[in-house]
Amino acid sequence: MDARTICHNRPSPLPVQFYNDAYRRTIGFERHPSALGQDGRACWDEIWHIIGRRSSR
């Protein structure tokens, strides 16, 4: 995959997120590596009311 950054919250009952190395640098040490494979709602709870609608598409 040729992408500068990518993060994907898979639409499912549990929106599991995965991302590439470039995105890892974007989210920083506060969230990586625990964010990898984590439920998107748990990782991004403070903004899930905004981004959650996008991940359900």
HUZI-V623037 format. One record per residue. N is the residue number from 1. RES is the residue in three letters. NEAR is the number of other ideal C-beta (glycine too) atoms within 12 Angstrom. Layout:
n=N res=RES near=NEAR
n=N res=RES near=NEAR
This chain:
n=1 res=MET near=12
n=2 res=ASP near=7
n=3 res=ALA near=13
n=4 res=ARG near=13
n=5 res=THR near=16
n=6 res=ILE near=18
n=7 res=CYS near=31
n=8 res=HIS near=24
n=9 res=ASN near=31
n=10 res=ARG near=19
n=11 res=PRO near=16
n=12 res=SER near=14
n=13 res=PRO near=10
n=14 res=LEU near=16
n=15 res=PRO near=27
n=16 res=VAL near=22
n=17 res=GLN near=34
n=18 res=PHE near=23
n=19 res=TYR near=29
n=20 res=ASN near=20
n=21 res=ASP near=18
n=22 res=ALA near=16
n=23 res=TYR near=23
n=24 res=ARG near=22
n=25 res=ARG near=15
n=26 res=THR near=19
n=27 res=ILE near=25
n=28 res=GLY near=12
n=29 res=PHE near=11
n=30 res=GLU near=13
n=31 res=ARG near=23
n=32 res=HIS near=23
n=33 res=PRO near=17
n=34 res=SER near=16
n=35 res=ALA near=28
n=36 res=LEU near=21
n=37 res=GLY near=19
n=38 res=GLN near=24
n=39 res=ASP near=23
n=40 res=GLY near=33
n=41 res=ARG near=23
n=42 res=ALA near=19
n=43 res=CYS near=30
n=44 res=TRP near=24
n=45 res=ASP near=16
n=46 res=GLU near=13
n=47 res=ILE near=15
n=48 res=TRP near=20
n=49 res=HIS near=12
n=50 res=ILE near=11
n=51 res=ILE near=21
n=52 res=GLY near=22
n=53 res=ARG near=14
n=54 res=ARG near=17
n=55 res=SER near=25
n=56 res=SER near=15
n=57 res=ARG near=11
